[in-house]
Amino acid sequence: MEEKEMKDFSWLTLFFVTSISSLLFSFVLKFLDGNHSTFLLWIGAVTLAIGLIGWLGTALTKPPIRKKRNLAS
């Protein structure tokens, strides 16, 4: 079996992973220490917004998938 190569870098994945990681880490800090890291909350919110805008842009500009009809009847 051949390994599947990564064709291009996904910025959306980077933004979503960064936002989820920073928000979760901030909530872990809140649980352990009692204080949120405002820097991590801002970074998480900004990267989540950028990721959502990019995902919406991709979803709106992608052409619809057309299924081929089976006309063998």
PDB file of N, CA, C and O in Angstrom:
ATOM      1  N   MET A   1       0.832  -1.193   0.000  1.00  0.00           N
ATOM      2  CA  MET A   1       0.000   0.000   0.000  1.00  0.00           C
ATOM      3  C   MET A   1       0.870   1.247   0.000  1.00  0.00           C
ATOM      4  O   MET A   1       1.872   1.329   0.710  1.00  0.00           O
ATOM      5  N   GLU A   2       0.475   2.182  -0.787  1.00  0.00           N
ATOM      6  CA  GLU A   2       1.199   3.438  -0.824  1.00  0.00           C
ATOM      7  C   GLU A   2       0.622   4.394   0.218  1.00  0.00           C
ATOM      8  O   GLU A   2      -0.580   4.410   0.482  1.00  0.00           O
ATOM      9  N   GLU A   3       1.510   5.179   0.792  1.00  0.00           N
ATOM     10  CA  GLU A   3       1.039   6.165   1.765  1.00  0.00           C
ATOM     11  C   GLU A   3       0.474   7.371   1.037  1.00  0.00           C
ATOM     12  O   GLU A   3       0.981   7.791  -0.003  1.00  0.00           O
ATOM     13  N   LYS A   4      -0.572   7.907   1.602  1.00  0.00           N
ATOM     14  CA  LYS A   4      -1.199   9.084   1.028  1.00  0.00           C
ATOM     15  C   LYS A   4      -0.390  10.315   1.409  1.00  0.00           C
ATOM     16  O   LYS A   4      -0.158  10.569   2.591  1.00  0.00           O
ATOM     17  N   GLU A   5       0.033  11.070   0.421  1.00  0.00           N
ATOM     18  CA  GLU A   5       0.833  12.261   0.695  1.00  0.00           C
ATOM     19  C   GLU A   5      -0.071  13.466   0.910  1.00  0.00           C
ATOM     20  O   GLU A   5      -1.158  13.567   0.342  1.00  0.00           O
ATOM     21  N   MET A   6       0.410  14.368   1.742  1.00  0.00           N
ATOM     22  CA  MET A   6      -0.323  15.604   1.986  1.00  0.00           C
ATOM     23  C   MET A   6      -0.089  16.537   0.795  1.00  0.00           C
ATOM     24  O   MET A   6       1.045  16.931   0.522  1.00  0.00           O
ATOM     25  N   LYS A   7      -1.161  16.885   0.095  1.00  0.00           N
ATOM     26  CA  LYS A   7      -1.021  17.679  -1.126  1.00  0.00           C
ATOM     27  C   LYS A   7      -0.779  19.150  -0.830  1.00  0.00           C
ATOM     28  O   LYS A   7       0.042  19.785  -1.493  1.00  0.00           O
ATOM     29  N   ASP A   8      -1.468  19.692   0.138  1.00  0.00           N
ATOM     30  CA  ASP A   8      -1.271  21.099   0.472  1.00  0.00           C
ATOM     31  C   ASP A   8      -1.524  21.318   1.955  1.00  0.00           C
ATOM     32  O   ASP A   8      -2.107  20.478   2.641  1.00  0.00           O
ATOM     33  N   PHE A   9      -1.075  22.458   2.422  1.00  0.00           N
ATOM     34  CA  PHE A   9      -1.207  22.811   3.828  1.00  0.00           C
ATOM     35  C   PHE A   9      -2.600  23.371   4.081  1.00  0.00           C
ATOM     36  O   PHE A   9      -3.081  24.188   3.296  1.00  0.00           O
ATOM     37  N   SER A  10      -3.255  22.954   5.151  1.00  0.00           N
ATOM     38  CA  SER A  10      -4.603  23.408   5.461  1.00  0.00           C
ATOM     39  C   SER A  10      -4.549  24.497   6.538  1.00  0.00           C
ATOM     40  O   SER A  10      -4.278  24.224   7.707  1.00  0.00           O
ATOM     41  N   TRP A  11      -4.810  25.715   6.121  1.00  0.00           N
ATOM     42  CA  TRP A  11      -4.837  26.827   7.064  1.00  0.00           C
ATOM     43  C   TRP A  11      -6.023  26.714   8.004  1.00  0.00           C
ATOM     44  O   TRP A  11      -5.933  27.089   9.173  1.00  0.00           O
ATOM     45  N   LEU A  12      -7.138  26.199   7.496  1.00  0.00           N
ATOM     46  CA  LEU A  12      -8.321  26.071   8.349  1.00  0.00           C
ATOM     47  C   LEU A  12      -8.054  25.131   9.518  1.00  0.00           C
ATOM     48  O   LEU A  12      -8.467  25.401  10.646  1.00  0.00           O
ATOM     49  N   THR A  13      -7.366  24.034   9.249  1.00  0.00           N
ATOM     50  CA  THR A  13      -7.028  23.111  10.327  1.00  0.00           C
ATOM     51  C   THR A  13      -6.127  23.777  11.349  1.00  0.00           C
ATOM     52  O   THR A  13      -6.305  23.589  12.553  1.00  0.00           O
ATOM     53  N   LEU A  14      -5.168  24.549  10.882  1.00  0.00           N
ATOM     54  CA  LEU A  14      -4.275  25.277  11.792  1.00  0.00           C
ATOM     55  C   LEU A  14      -5.062  26.231  12.681  1.00  0.00           C
ATOM     56  O   LEU A  14      -4.827  26.279  13.889  1.00  0.00           O
ATOM     57  N   PHE A  15      -5.988  26.988  12.111  1.00  0.00           N
ATOM     58  CA  PHE A  15      -6.768  27.938  12.895  1.00  0.00           C
ATOM     59  C   PHE A  15      -7.676  27.231  13.898  1.00  0.00           C
ATOM     60  O   PHE A  15      -7.781  27.662  15.046  1.00  0.00           O
ATOM     61  N   PHE A  16      -8.331  26.150  13.477  1.00  0.00           N
ATOM     62  CA  PHE A  16      -9.220  25.445  14.395  1.00  0.00           C
ATOM     63  C   PHE A  16      -8.453  24.751  15.517  1.00  0.00           C
ATOM     64  O   PHE A  16      -8.891  24.775  16.668  1.00  0.00           O
ATOM     65  N   VAL A  17      -7.335  24.144  15.205  1.00  0.00           N
ATOM     66  CA  VAL A  17      -6.536  23.482  16.246  1.00  0.00           C
ATOM     67  C   VAL A  17      -5.978  24.507  17.223  1.00  0.00           C
ATOM     68  O   VAL A  17      -5.969  24.268  18.430  1.00  0.00           O
ATOM     69  N   THR A  18      -5.513  25.642  16.716  1.00  0.00           N
ATOM     70  CA  THR A  18      -4.987  26.693  17.584  1.00  0.00           C
ATOM     71  C   THR A  18      -6.074  27.248  18.498  1.00  0.00           C
ATOM     72  O   THR A  18      -5.845  27.450  19.691  1.00  0.00           O
ATOM     73  N   SER A  19      -7.255  27.494  17.939  1.00  0.00           N
ATOM     74  CA  SER A  19      -8.332  28.062  18.757  1.00  0.00           C
ATOM     75  C   SER A  19      -8.799  27.079  19.823  1.00  0.00           C
ATOM     76  O   SER A  19      -8.973  27.458  20.982  1.00  0.00           O
ATOM     77  N   ILE A  20      -9.002  25.836  19.446  1.00  0.00           N
ATOM     78  CA  ILE A  20      -9.467  24.849  20.425  1.00  0.00           C
ATOM     79  C   ILE A  20      -8.418  24.624  21.505  1.00  0.00           C
ATOM     80  O   ILE A  20      -8.749  24.521  22.686  1.00  0.00           O
ATOM     81  N   SER A  21      -7.148  24.548  21.099  1.00  0.00           N
ATOM     82  CA  SER A  21      -6.078  24.324  22.074  1.00  0.00           C
ATOM     83  C   SER A  21      -5.964  25.481  23.060  1.00  0.00           C
ATOM     84  O   SER A  21      -5.858  25.259  24.266  1.00  0.00           O
ATOM     85  N   SER A  22      -5.986  26.708  22.559  1.00  0.00           N
ATOM     86  CA  SER A  22      -5.824  27.850  23.463  1.00  0.00           C
ATOM     87  C   SER A  22      -7.035  28.012  24.377  1.00  0.00           C
ATOM     88  O   SER A  22      -6.875  28.352  25.549  1.00  0.00           O
ATOM     89  N   LEU A  23      -8.242  27.776  23.863  1.00  0.00           N
ATOM     90  CA  LEU A  23      -9.429  27.881  24.716  1.00  0.00           C
ATOM     91  C   LEU A  23      -9.456  26.779  25.779  1.00  0.00           C
ATOM     92  O   LEU A  23      -9.762  27.038  26.943  1.00  0.00           O
ATOM     93  N   LEU A  24      -9.133  25.553  25.371  1.00  0.00           N
ATOM     94  CA  LEU A  24      -9.107  24.463  26.359  1.00  0.00           C
ATOM     95  C   LEU A  24      -8.026  24.691  27.411  1.00  0.00           C
ATOM     96  O   LEU A  24      -8.254  24.451  28.596  1.00  0.00           O
ATOM     97  N   PHE A  25      -6.856  25.150  26.988  1.00  0.00           N
ATOM     98  CA  PHE A  25      -5.783  25.400  27.943  1.00  0.00           C
ATOM     99  C   PHE A  25      -6.166  26.525  28.907  1.00  0.00           C
ATOM    100  O   PHE A  25      -5.830  26.471  30.091  1.00  0.00           O
ATOM    101  N   SER A  26      -6.862  27.533  28.405  1.00  0.00           N
ATOM    102  CA  SER A  26      -7.309  28.612  29.272  1.00  0.00           C
ATOM    103  C   SER A  26      -8.306  28.107  30.312  1.00  0.00           C
ATOM    104  O   SER A  26      -8.257  28.513  31.473  1.00  0.00           O
ATOM    105  N   PHE A  27      -9.219  27.210  29.889  1.00  0.00           N
ATOM    106  CA  PHE A  27     -10.180  26.663  30.845  1.00  0.00           C
ATOM    107  C   PHE A  27      -9.521  25.699  31.838  1.00  0.00           C
ATOM    108  O   PHE A  27      -9.968  25.579  32.978  1.00  0.00           O
ATOM    109  N   VAL A  28      -8.464  25.017  31.406  1.00  0.00           N
ATOM    110  CA  VAL A  28      -7.707  24.175  32.337  1.00  0.00           C
ATOM    111  C   VAL A  28      -7.022  25.059  33.378  1.00  0.00           C
ATOM    112  O   VAL A  28      -7.003  24.725  34.563  1.00  0.00           O
ATOM    113  N   LEU A  29      -6.461  26.187  32.935  1.00  0.00           N
ATOM    114  CA  LEU A  29      -5.862  27.133  33.880  1.00  0.00           C
ATOM    115  C   LEU A  29      -6.916  27.665  34.856  1.00  0.00           C
ATOM    116  O   LEU A  29      -6.640  27.821  36.045  1.00  0.00           O
ATOM    117  N   LYS A  30      -8.107  27.939  34.356  1.00  0.00           N
ATOM    118  CA  LYS A  30      -9.200  28.404  35.217  1.00  0.00           C
ATOM    119  C   LYS A  30      -9.536  27.341  36.258  1.00  0.00           C
ATOM    120  O   LYS A  30      -9.755  27.662  37.427  1.00  0.00           O
ATOM    121  N   PHE A  31      -9.577  26.087  35.841  1.00  0.00           N
ATOM    122  CA  PHE A  31      -9.892  24.997  36.755  1.00  0.00           C
ATOM    123  C   PHE A  31      -8.797  24.817  37.811  1.00  0.00           C
ATOM    124  O   PHE A  31      -9.097  24.608  38.986  1.00  0.00           O
ATOM    125  N   LEU A  32      -7.536  24.898  37.396  1.00  0.00           N
ATOM    126  CA  LEU A  32      -6.427  24.651  38.315  1.00  0.00           C
ATOM    127  C   LEU A  32      -6.093  25.849  39.195  1.00  0.00           C
ATOM    128  O   LEU A  32      -5.841  25.700  40.390  1.00  0.00           O
ATOM    129  N   ASP A  33      -6.094  27.046  38.590  1.00  0.00           N
ATOM    130  CA  ASP A  33      -5.616  28.231  39.293  1.00  0.00           C
ATOM    131  C   ASP A  33      -6.740  29.169  39.700  1.00  0.00           C
ATOM    132  O   ASP A  33      -6.603  29.893  40.686  1.00  0.00           O
ATOM    133  N   GLY A  34      -7.828  29.175  38.980  1.00  0.00           N
ATOM    134  CA  GLY A  34      -8.935  30.069  39.302  1.00  0.00           C
ATOM    135  C   GLY A  34      -8.974  31.313  38.443  1.00  0.00           C
ATOM    136  O   GLY A  34      -9.900  32.113  38.580  1.00  0.00           O
ATOM    137  N   ASN A  35      -8.003  31.511  37.556  1.00  0.00           N
ATOM    138  CA  ASN A  35      -7.964  32.676  36.681  1.00  0.00           C
ATOM    139  C   ASN A  35      -7.845  32.229  35.232  1.00  0.00           C
ATOM    140  O   ASN A  35      -7.117  31.293  34.903  1.00  0.00           O
ATOM    141  N   HIS A  36      -8.590  32.937  34.370  1.00  0.00           N
ATOM    142  CA  HIS A  36      -8.451  32.710  32.933  1.00  0.00           C
ATOM    143  C   HIS A  36      -7.255  33.498  32.436  1.00  0.00           C
ATOM    144  O   HIS A  36      -6.928  34.561  32.964  1.00  0.00           O
ATOM    145  N   SER A  37      -6.613  32.965  31.420  1.00  0.00           N
ATOM    146  CA  SER A  37      -5.573  33.720  30.735  1.00  0.00           C
ATOM    147  C   SER A  37      -6.260  34.539  29.646  1.00  0.00           C
ATOM    148  O   SER A  37      -6.738  33.975  28.662  1.00  0.00           O
ATOM    149  N   THR A  38      -6.316  35.858  29.807  1.00  0.00           N
ATOM    150  CA  THR A  38      -7.009  36.696  28.828  1.00  0.00           C
ATOM    151  C   THR A  38      -6.322  36.642  27.470  1.00  0.00           C
ATOM    152  O   THR A  38      -6.981  36.738  26.435  1.00  0.00           O
ATOM    153  N   PHE A  39      -5.001  36.487  27.472  1.00  0.00           N
ATOM    154  CA  PHE A  39      -4.272  36.375  26.212  1.00  0.00           C
ATOM    155  C   PHE A  39      -4.718  35.131  25.442  1.00  0.00           C
ATOM    156  O   PHE A  39      -4.967  35.207  24.238  1.00  0.00           O
ATOM    157  N   LEU A  40      -4.823  33.987  26.126  1.00  0.00           N
ATOM    158  CA  LEU A  40      -5.254  32.761  25.457  1.00  0.00           C
ATOM    159  C   LEU A  40      -6.715  32.838  25.015  1.00  0.00           C
ATOM    160  O   LEU A  40      -7.077  32.296  23.971  1.00  0.00           O
ATOM    161  N   LEU A  41      -7.551  33.507  25.801  1.00  0.00           N
ATOM    162  CA  LEU A  41      -8.946  33.678  25.385  1.00  0.00           C
ATOM    163  C   LEU A  41      -9.046  34.514  24.123  1.00  0.00           C
ATOM    164  O   LEU A  41      -9.824  34.187  23.227  1.00  0.00           O
ATOM    165  N   TRP A  42      -8.270  35.592  24.037  1.00  0.00           N
ATOM    166  CA  TRP A  42      -8.278  36.436  22.843  1.00  0.00           C
ATOM    167  C   TRP A  42      -7.739  35.686  21.627  1.00  0.00           C
ATOM    168  O   TRP A  42      -8.324  35.741  20.545  1.00  0.00           O
ATOM    169  N   ILE A  43      -6.628  34.991  21.811  1.00  0.00           N
ATOM    170  CA  ILE A  43      -6.053  34.220  20.705  1.00  0.00           C
ATOM    171  C   ILE A  43      -7.045  33.152  20.236  1.00  0.00           C
ATOM    172  O   ILE A  43      -7.227  32.960  19.034  1.00  0.00           O
ATOM    173  N   GLY A  44      -7.679  32.466  21.173  1.00  0.00           N
ATOM    174  CA  GLY A  44      -8.664  31.450  20.819  1.00  0.00           C
ATOM    175  C   GLY A  44      -9.855  32.034  20.082  1.00  0.00           C
ATOM    176  O   GLY A  44     -10.322  31.456  19.101  1.00  0.00           O
ATOM    177  N   ALA A  45     -10.349  33.171  20.542  1.00  0.00           N
ATOM    178  CA  ALA A  45     -11.510  33.795  19.898  1.00  0.00           C
ATOM    179  C   ALA A  45     -11.172  34.300  18.500  1.00  0.00           C
ATOM    180  O   ALA A  45     -11.956  34.124  17.567  1.00  0.00           O
ATOM    181  N   VAL A  46     -10.008  34.925  18.354  1.00  0.00           N
ATOM    182  CA  VAL A  46      -9.611  35.470  17.050  1.00  0.00           C
ATOM    183  C   VAL A  46      -9.364  34.346  16.046  1.00  0.00           C
ATOM    184  O   VAL A  46      -9.827  34.426  14.908  1.00  0.00           O
ATOM    185  N   THR A  47      -8.645  33.304  16.450  1.00  0.00           N
ATOM    186  CA  THR A  47      -8.374  32.218  15.513  1.00  0.00           C
ATOM    187  C   THR A  47      -9.634  31.421  15.188  1.00  0.00           C
ATOM    188  O   THR A  47      -9.775  30.910  14.077  1.00  0.00           O
ATOM    189  N   LEU A  48     -10.546  31.311  16.143  1.00  0.00           N
ATOM    190  CA  LEU A  48     -11.819  30.649  15.856  1.00  0.00           C
ATOM    191  C   LEU A  48     -12.631  31.462  14.847  1.00  0.00           C
ATOM    192  O   LEU A  48     -13.244  30.896  13.941  1.00  0.00           O
ATOM    193  N   ALA A  49     -12.636  32.789  15.003  1.00  0.00           N
ATOM    194  CA  ALA A  49     -13.357  33.644  14.050  1.00  0.00           C
ATOM    195  C   ALA A  49     -12.737  33.551  12.655  1.00  0.00           C
ATOM    196  O   ALA A  49     -13.459  33.468  11.661  1.00  0.00           O
ATOM    197  N   ILE A  50     -11.419  33.564  12.576  1.00  0.00           N
ATOM    198  CA  ILE A  50     -10.747  33.451  11.277  1.00  0.00           C
ATOM    199  C   ILE A  50     -11.046  32.093  10.650  1.00  0.00           C
ATOM    200  O   ILE A  50     -11.311  32.006   9.451  1.00  0.00           O
ATOM    201  N   GLY A  51     -11.006  31.036  11.453  1.00  0.00           N
ATOM    202  CA  GLY A  51     -11.313  29.702  10.944  1.00  0.00           C
ATOM    203  C   GLY A  51     -12.743  29.586  10.449  1.00  0.00           C
ATOM    204  O   GLY A  51     -12.987  28.986   9.403  1.00  0.00           O
ATOM    205  N   LEU A  52     -13.697  30.154  11.189  1.00  0.00           N
ATOM    206  CA  LEU A  52     -15.102  30.098  10.767  1.00  0.00           C
ATOM    207  C   LEU A  52     -15.340  30.907   9.494  1.00  0.00           C
ATOM    208  O   LEU A  52     -16.091  30.478   8.618  1.00  0.00           O
ATOM    209  N   ILE A  53     -14.706  32.073   9.388  1.00  0.00           N
ATOM    210  CA  ILE A  53     -14.843  32.880   8.175  1.00  0.00           C
ATOM    211  C   ILE A  53     -14.248  32.136   6.981  1.00  0.00           C
ATOM    212  O   ILE A  53     -14.837  32.126   5.900  1.00  0.00           O
ATOM    213  N   GLY A  54     -13.097  31.522   7.170  1.00  0.00           N
ATOM    214  CA  GLY A  54     -12.486  30.750   6.092  1.00  0.00           C
ATOM    215  C   GLY A  54     -13.309  29.545   5.699  1.00  0.00           C
ATOM    216  O   GLY A  54     -13.431  29.237   4.514  1.00  0.00           O
ATOM    217  N   TRP A  55     -13.883  28.849   6.691  1.00  0.00           N
ATOM    218  CA  TRP A  55     -14.715  27.687   6.404  1.00  0.00           C
ATOM    219  C   TRP A  55     -15.983  28.099   5.663  1.00  0.00           C
ATOM    220  O   TRP A  55     -16.388  27.429   4.714  1.00  0.00           O
ATOM    221  N   LEU A  56     -16.614  29.196   6.087  1.00  0.00           N
ATOM    222  CA  LEU A  56     -17.810  29.676   5.395  1.00  0.00           C
ATOM    223  C   LEU A  56     -17.486  30.094   3.965  1.00  0.00           C
ATOM    224  O   LEU A  56     -18.249  29.817   3.040  1.00  0.00           O
ATOM    225  N   GLY A  57     -16.349  30.763   3.793  1.00  0.00           N
ATOM    226  CA  GLY A  57     -15.934  31.147   2.442  1.00  0.00           C
ATOM    227  C   GLY A  57     -15.707  29.945   1.561  1.00  0.00           C
ATOM    228  O   GLY A  57     -16.086  29.951   0.390  1.00  0.00           O
ATOM    229  N   THR A  58     -15.096  28.914   2.106  1.00  0.00           N
ATOM    230  CA  THR A  58     -14.869  27.687   1.336  1.00  0.00           C
ATOM    231  C   THR A  58     -16.187  26.991   1.023  1.00  0.00           C
ATOM    232  O   THR A  58     -16.385  26.505  -0.091  1.00  0.00           O
ATOM    233  N   ALA A  59     -17.078  26.941   1.992  1.00  0.00           N
ATOM    234  CA  ALA A  59     -18.356  26.254   1.797  1.00  0.00           C
ATOM    235  C   ALA A  59     -19.240  26.988   0.788  1.00  0.00           C
ATOM    236  O   ALA A  59     -19.968  26.352   0.026  1.00  0.00           O
ATOM    237  N   LEU A  60     -19.184  28.310   0.779  1.00  0.00           N
ATOM    238  CA  LEU A  60     -20.037  29.079  -0.125  1.00  0.00           C
ATOM    239  C   LEU A  60     -19.496  29.122  -1.551  1.00  0.00           C
ATOM    240  O   LEU A  60     -20.270  29.256  -2.499  1.00  0.00           O
ATOM    241  N   THR A  61     -18.185  29.011  -1.718  1.00  0.00           N
ATOM    242  CA  THR A  61     -17.615  29.107  -3.061  1.00  0.00           C
ATOM    243  C   THR A  61     -17.401  27.754  -3.717  1.00  0.00           C
ATOM    244  O   THR A  61     -17.077  27.693  -4.903  1.00  0.00           O
ATOM    245  N   LYS A  62     -17.574  26.674  -2.975  1.00  0.00           N
ATOM    246  CA  LYS A  62     -17.392  25.331  -3.546  1.00  0.00           C
ATOM    247  C   LYS A  62     -18.579  25.007  -4.442  1.00  0.00           C
ATOM    248  O   LYS A  62     -19.728  25.199  -4.045  1.00  0.00           O
ATOM    249  N   PRO A  63     -18.311  24.518  -5.643  1.00  0.00           N
ATOM    250  CA  PRO A  63     -19.443  24.165  -6.525  1.00  0.00           C
ATOM    251  C   PRO A  63     -20.196  22.963  -5.959  1.00  0.00           C
ATOM    252  O   PRO A  63     -19.602  22.105  -5.306  1.00  0.00           O
ATOM    253  N   PRO A  64     -21.502  22.903  -6.209  1.00  0.00           N
ATOM    254  CA  PRO A  64     -22.284  21.788  -5.673  1.00  0.00           C
ATOM    255  C   PRO A  64     -21.881  20.469  -6.338  1.00  0.00           C
ATOM    256  O   PRO A  64     -21.479  20.436  -7.501  1.00  0.00           O
ATOM    257  N   ILE A  65     -21.998  19.403  -5.578  1.00  0.00           N
ATOM    258  CA  ILE A  65     -21.660  18.071  -6.087  1.00  0.00           C
ATOM    259  C   ILE A  65     -22.866  17.534  -6.844  1.00  0.00           C
ATOM    260  O   ILE A  65     -23.978  17.485  -6.318  1.00  0.00           O
ATOM    261  N   ARG A  66     -22.628  17.137  -8.077  1.00  0.00           N
ATOM    262  CA  ARG A  66     -23.710  16.573  -8.884  1.00  0.00           C
ATOM    263  C   ARG A  66     -23.500  15.075  -8.996  1.00  0.00           C
ATOM    264  O   ARG A  66     -22.433  14.608  -9.395  1.00  0.00           O
ATOM    265  N   LYS A  67     -24.516  14.345  -8.642  1.00  0.00           N
ATOM    266  CA  LYS A  67     -24.436  12.900  -8.709  1.00  0.00           C
ATOM    267  C   LYS A  67     -24.744  12.443 -10.137  1.00  0.00           C
ATOM    268  O   LYS A  67     -25.623  12.984 -10.808  1.00  0.00           O
ATOM    269  N   LYS A  68     -24.002  11.444 -10.572  1.00  0.00           N
ATOM    270  CA  LYS A  68     -24.267  10.887 -11.892  1.00  0.00           C
ATOM    271  C   LYS A  68     -25.449   9.942 -11.780  1.00  0.00           C
ATOM    272  O   LYS A  68     -25.522   9.113 -10.873  1.00  0.00           O
ATOM    273  N   ARG A  69     -26.356  10.082 -12.705  1.00  0.00           N
ATOM    274  CA  ARG A  69     -27.534   9.216 -12.694  1.00  0.00           C
ATOM    275  C   ARG A  69     -27.226   7.932 -13.429  1.00  0.00           C
ATOM    276  O   ARG A  69     -26.541   7.931 -14.452  1.00  0.00           O
ATOM    277  N   ASN A  70     -27.726   6.869 -12.910  1.00  0.00           N
ATOM    278  CA  ASN A  70     -27.573   5.582 -13.545  1.00  0.00           C
ATOM    279  C   ASN A  70     -28.757   5.393 -14.509  1.00  0.00           C
ATOM    280  O   ASN A  70     -29.884   5.150 -14.078  1.00  0.00           O
ATOM    281  N   LEU A  71     -28.489   5.507 -15.798  1.00  0.00           N
ATOM    282  CA  LEU A  71     -29.554   5.437 -16.796  1.00  0.00           C
ATOM    283  C   LEU A  71     -29.585   4.062 -17.489  1.00  0.00           C
ATOM    284  O   LEU A  71     -30.004   3.954 -18.641  1.00  0.00           O
ATOM    285  N   ALA A  72     -29.156   3.054 -16.802  1.00  0.00           N
ATOM    286  CA  ALA A  72     -29.097   1.722 -17.395  1.00  0.00           C
ATOM    287  C   ALA A  72     -30.374   0.925 -17.099  1.00  0.00           C
ATOM    288  O   ALA A  72     -30.302  -0.180 -16.560  1.00  0.00           O
ATOM    289  N   SER A  73     -31.521   1.469 -17.442  1.00  0.00           N
ATOM    290  CA  SER A  73     -32.767   0.724 -17.198  1.00  0.00           C
ATOM    291  C   SER A  73     -33.496   0.454 -18.469  1.00  0.00           C
ATOM    292  O   SER A  73     -34.562  -0.161 -18.450  1.00  0.00           O
TER     293      SER A  73
END
